Amino acid sequence: MQYEGALSKMPTEIGDPIQYYLVFEDSFLNVNQLLGRDVSITFKGYQCLNCSKRKKIFRQGFCYDCFYSSAEVGDWIMRPELSTAHLGIADRDLEYESKVQLQPHVVYLALSSEVKVGVTRKTQVPTRWIDQGACEAVSILEVPNRYLAGITEVELKKRYVDKTNWRKMLQNEVLTLDLLEEKTRIYDFLPDEVKPHFNTDLNEHVVLNYPVLEHPKKVTGLNLDKTTQYSGKLIGIKGQYLIFHDGTVFNVRAFEGYVVNISV
Ligand SMILES: [Zn+2]
């Protein structure tokens, strides 16, 4: 079977295990069904996820022009503390920014290798945790806008990392630690203005189970810019990565907007 189109982040469905999909313009597939089978990926070109033009992808699935003009990729996405919609101040497009920033956000602790702190819109729970390959996550607080979540994260970054170690995550080298106990220690370190929003529920604890037949001992990232064709047996899916039998791992999200042919 052949599938072809521009890659975008794999939609997921929570389950035991989590279900993954690849969605193209006129077809989609359930990636879990490819486990244990040989899969070929061939690079064919580019298609910007914003303007659909066949222009080289610059970052996050966008061509250069779209990346520097679209409201969807402003600095406040990666650095929530730079959000200004709550003050009525625009970065690129106040209407869009108000819609995204002025909604409930969750600050969480996730365990993907070490304990990581992160911010997400409430509607993105647990999707965001799945995308990061977290085995477990707990919500620390829920606040009414992105800015408050951002300043909390800045404070907690003094104690926890905010980036996933993708190698350890894929190799399943995960710290043994009680996340709920960790959460109980956090309260004192929160900025005063968010303390009333602390989530006191000590039973809310999400455990995620990924479709991985076998965790690789060593991993090498597949880079479609250098290796335009790859074939291998798929042995797992975790985070936004496809894991192959020879330790090759393919981060689908890093190649959004790359047009590929996938044959099974
Ligand atoms: Zn574009």
Boltz pocket constraint, residues with backbone or C-beta under 6 A from the ligand:
constraints:
  - pocket:
      binder: B
      contacts: [[A, 48], [A, 49], [A, 50], [A, 51], [A, 52], [A, 53], [A, 55], [A, 62], [A, 63], [A, 64], [A, 65], [A, 66], [A, 67]]
      max_distance: 6.0
